[in-house]
Amino acid sequence: NARAAGGGKVIALDSYPSVPAVYRTVAERAVTPWANWDRFDPQEMDSTCVVVPIEWAPGESLKRQDLPGFVDVLCRHFLRWHRAPMVTGFELDAEGVTRPVLQRERATVVDATRYGGGSTMDTLEVEDAVFVFSSRGAPSEEFVLGLAAFADMYRPVAVVLTGWVVDDWIPEETPVLVSLGGSTQVASAVAQALAGSLAPTGSLHGLLPRRNAGKPRPAA
């Protein structure tokens, strides 16, 4: 039997059936209300929404989150939600308008049904949108400016931050949720918060640099 340094027995967590419940509890407690969350209107199960995954990952020094998997879990909780292609950058078109750079995905029948074969956000019928932003490090100024213009264009009903808490691009009064991770368990907890069946109670007190302290936030 394995022994800990102090002589005690090492407990193998996967030996106990209660561990999945522990994961779920930890995930639920990690979901944190951020700016303007008290203004968020919970989404009905039959609401129509496009979930827009956005990723900043400048290199391979940090492991990327499974953002597509996270978004797929969100969409499975709502009957009429679907996801847009992942946004990985921004560029100016010939008219000087900021456009998202989309990640090319392997074509499937589902993709063709959802996106109509197009490669830009213009092909999506976006009325209500939820942005899910995974930032693996501090984004470049160019990326943040493009993201701010993109958010101003679509005015998401909510923003979920799964990575670094980078929020200076989000339109004022937009409800923001911080998930502290991108696992499937956390995605399920976020979906419950968006549906109004889970009241997020997490806190980032003491976890962020002081530069964010000046922005108004909900009380811990």
FENPE-V153266 format. One record per run of one state. SS is the DSSP state (~ for helix, > for strand, _ for the rest). FROM is the first residue (numbers start at 0). TO is the last residue. If there is no record, write none. Layout:
ss=(SS	SS)
from=(FROM	FROM)
to=(TO	TO)
This chain:
ss=(_	>	_	>	_	~	_	~	_	>	_	~	_	>	_	~	_	>	_	>	_	>	_	~	_	~	_	>	_	~	_	>	_	>	_	~	_	~	_)
from=(0	2	3	8	9	12	15	18	30	31	33	36	39	47	56	66	76	79	83	86	92	97	102	108	115	120	123	128	135	140	154	157	161	174	178	183	195	209	212)
to=(1	2	7	8	11	14	17	29	30	32	35	38	46	55	65	75	78	82	85	91	96	101	107	114	119	122	127	134	139	153	156	160	173	177	182	194	208	211	219)
